[in-house]
Amino acid sequence: MIIWKAKAMSEADIQQGEFLLSQAAKNRQNSWFTRIQIHSAHGYLLTSFLSPRTNLRTDQWEVALKNRSRLLPIIVRM
């Protein structure tokens, strides 16, 4: 059995994630898809930022709601 231990993403990891998600959205322009859905529920990455139970950070992405919810609008704007 493999047990994964979560670690906090570094600022570079977060920026890379933002870039990769925006690239995925741009790639849909080259396909037949007309819309994309950004899933931020059910334990996925964005949920981890939004939830005060899983977001135990002490930096600019920390526990305060305005900080926890910053990532989603950044991705949507990209």
Backbone as CSV, one residue per row, in Angstrom:
resi,resn,N_x,N_y,N_z,CA_x,CA_y,CA_z,C_x,C_y,C_z
1,MET,0.841,-1.172,0.000,0.000,0.000,0.000,0.887,1.235,0.000
2,ILE,0.570,2.183,-0.871,1.307,3.442,-0.940,0.529,4.498,-0.163
3,ILE,1.222,5.157,0.735,0.610,6.244,1.504,1.311,7.531,1.098
4,TRP,0.535,8.468,0.595,1.084,9.747,0.163,1.008,10.742,1.293
5,LYS,2.086,11.439,1.510,2.078,12.504,2.503,2.063,13.842,1.764
6,ALA,1.050,14.621,2.010,0.906,15.911,1.335,1.938,16.897,1.845
7,LYS,2.373,17.768,0.951,3.253,18.856,1.362,2.734,20.149,0.745
8,ALA,3.001,21.241,1.375,2.544,22.537,0.866,3.265,22.853,-0.436
9,MET,2.512,23.406,-1.380,3.108,23.828,-2.645,3.950,25.079,-2.415
10,SER,5.091,25.131,-3.075,5.905,26.344,-3.010,5.278,27.396,-3.920
11,GLU,5.747,28.629,-3.808,5.244,29.691,-4.684,5.511,29.331,-6.150
12,ALA,6.665,28.718,-6.425,6.983,28.287,-7.796,6.016,27.203,-8.266
13,ASP,5.654,26.275,-7.364,4.676,25.232,-7.710,3.324,25.849,-8.063
14,ILE,2.912,26.853,-7.291,1.624,27.507,-7.530,1.650,28.231,-8.872
15,GLN,2.735,28.942,-9.159,2.849,29.640,-10.438,2.861,28.659,-11.607
16,GLN,3.527,27.521,-11.435,3.532,26.511,-12.492,2.125,25.953,-12.692
17,GLY,1.403,25.715,-11.597,0.027,25.240,-11.695,-0.867,26.225,-12.410
18,GLU,-0.709,27.517,-12.085,-1.477,28.558,-12.774,-1.195,28.509,-14.274
19,PHE,0.084,28.404,-14.623,0.479,28.372,-16.028,-0.102,27.145,-16.732
20,LEU,0.025,25.980,-16.109,-0.459,24.746,-16.742,-1.975,24.761,-16.916
21,LEU,-2.692,25.267,-15.929,-4.147,25.356,-16.061,-4.541,26.344,-17.150
22,SER,-3.823,27.449,-17.252,-4.145,28.415,-18.313,-3.810,27.835,-19.681
23,GLN,-2.732,27.061,-19.783,-2.389,26.413,-21.051,-3.475,25.411,-21.452
24,ALA,-3.989,24.684,-20.487,-5.063,23.729,-20.778,-6.287,24.455,-21.316
25,ALA,-6.597,25.612,-20.725,-7.737,26.396,-21.201,-7.493,26.912,-22.617
26,LYS,-6.274,27.348,-22.892,-5.951,27.848,-24.232,-5.956,26.720,-25.258
27,ASN,-5.568,25.526,-24.845,-5.564,24.385,-25.754,-6.971,24.036,-26.226
28,ARG,-7.966,24.354,-25.441,-9.335,24.049,-25.867,-9.706,24.865,-27.095
29,GLN,-9.024,25.982,-27.310,-9.295,26.789,-28.499,-8.908,26.030,-29.775
30,ASN,-7.975,25.106,-29.666,-7.523,24.320,-30.813,-8.302,23.023,-30.963
31,SER,-9.339,22.865,-30.195,-10.151,21.647,-30.258,-11.601,22.023,-30.548
32,TRP,-12.472,21.038,-30.501,-13.886,21.312,-30.776,-14.665,21.745,-29.546
33,PHE,-14.002,21.835,-28.394,-14.673,22.257,-27.171,-14.981,23.757,-27.214
34,THR,-16.131,24.126,-26.752,-16.500,25.541,-26.719,-16.432,26.119,-25.307
35,ARG,-16.381,25.266,-24.311,-16.329,25.709,-22.920,-15.417,24.774,-22.130
36,ILE,-14.955,25.275,-20.990,-14.243,24.427,-20.043,-14.888,24.600,-18.676
37,GLN,-14.671,23.635,-17.825,-15.189,23.717,-16.464,-14.017,23.648,-15.501
38,ILE,-13.962,24.586,-14.585,-12.929,24.574,-13.556,-13.548,23.941,-12.328
39,HIS,-13.066,22.761,-11.993,-13.657,21.985,-10.902,-12.935,22.320,-9.597
40,SER,-13.664,22.867,-8.657,-13.041,23.241,-7.383,-13.807,22.645,-6.205
41,ALA,-14.126,21.372,-6.324,-14.825,20.671,-5.243,-14.298,19.246,-5.135
42,HIS,-14.781,18.533,-4.160,-14.532,17.102,-3.978,-13.069,16.733,-3.762
43,GLY,-12.313,17.585,-3.082,-10.960,17.223,-2.685,-9.877,17.455,-3.724
44,TYR,-10.192,18.121,-4.811,-9.166,18.404,-5.805,-8.320,19.593,-5.365
45,LEU,-7.327,19.956,-6.169,-6.365,20.981,-5.788,-7.007,22.294,-5.346
46,LEU,-7.921,22.811,-6.123,-8.516,24.103,-5.774,-9.309,24.023,-4.476
47,THR,-9.895,22.880,-4.198,-10.602,22.697,-2.928,-9.635,22.809,-1.760
48,SER,-8.427,22.291,-1.957,-7.426,22.343,-0.895,-7.057,23.780,-0.538
49,PHE,-7.086,24.662,-1.526,-6.825,26.072,-1.237,-8.011,26.719,-0.553
50,LEU,-9.224,26.361,-0.950,-10.422,27.008,-0.422,-10.779,26.577,0.998
51,SER,-10.458,25.357,1.355,-10.891,24.810,2.642,-9.960,25.207,3.789
52,PRO,-10.517,25.739,4.878,-9.669,26.053,6.036,-9.165,24.796,6.746
53,ARG,-9.763,23.660,6.461,-9.306,22.407,7.075,-8.022,21.897,6.430
54,THR,-7.878,22.152,5.133,-6.691,21.654,4.437,-5.675,22.748,4.141
55,ASN,-6.100,23.988,4.099,-5.177,25.088,3.839,-4.641,25.603,5.165
56,LEU,-3.490,25.110,5.535,-2.872,25.497,6.807,-1.646,26.377,6.561
57,ARG,-1.625,27.027,5.428,-0.477,27.836,5.035,-0.335,29.060,5.927
58,THR,0.864,29.628,5.935,1.128,30.836,6.716,1.697,31.950,5.837
59,ASP,1.441,31.873,4.532,1.929,32.887,3.608,0.749,33.638,2.992
60,GLN,0.931,34.203,1.807,-0.131,34.996,1.177,-1.349,34.175,0.777
61,TRP,-1.286,32.863,0.835,-2.410,31.988,0.485,-3.051,31.419,1.749
62,GLU,-2.830,32.054,2.879,-3.179,31.508,4.190,-4.671,31.454,4.511
63,VAL,-4.948,31.174,5.754,-6.247,30.824,6.295,-7.374,31.834,6.066
64,ALA,-7.099,33.124,5.999,-8.169,34.113,5.797,-8.880,33.837,4.468
65,LEU,-10.193,33.934,4.457,-10.987,33.592,3.269,-10.525,34.353,2.027
66,LYS,-10.232,35.643,2.158,-9.814,36.413,0.979,-8.502,35.880,0.411
67,ASN,-7.638,35.321,1.239,-6.381,34.745,0.769,-6.593,33.346,0.198
68,ARG,-7.426,32.552,0.847,-7.692,31.190,0.372,-8.373,31.185,-0.982
69,SER,-9.176,32.200,-1.242,-9.965,32.214,-2.473,-9.287,32.987,-3.607
70,ARG,-8.049,33.402,-3.440,-7.349,34.176,-4.472,-7.020,33.378,-5.722
71,LEU,-6.721,32.102,-5.598,-6.243,31.309,-6.725,-7.288,31.124,-7.811
72,LEU,-8.514,30.860,-7.447,-9.561,30.588,-8.431,-9.772,31.763,-9.399
73,PRO,-9.931,33.005,-8.942,-10.070,34.115,-9.898,-8.835,34.319,-10.771
74,ILE,-7.660,34.050,-10.233,-6.435,34.164,-11.037,-6.496,33.201,-12.212
75,ILE,-6.918,31.987,-11.955,-7.003,30.977,-13.014,-8.090,31.339,-14.019
76,VAL,-9.212,31.806,-13.535,-10.323,32.167,-14.429,-9.909,33.311,-15.357
77,ARG,-9.192,34.291,-14.825,-8.756,35.436,-15.645,-7.748,35.039,-16.714
78,MET,-7.000,34.010,-16.481,-5.981,33.594,-17.445,-6.664,33.070,-18.671
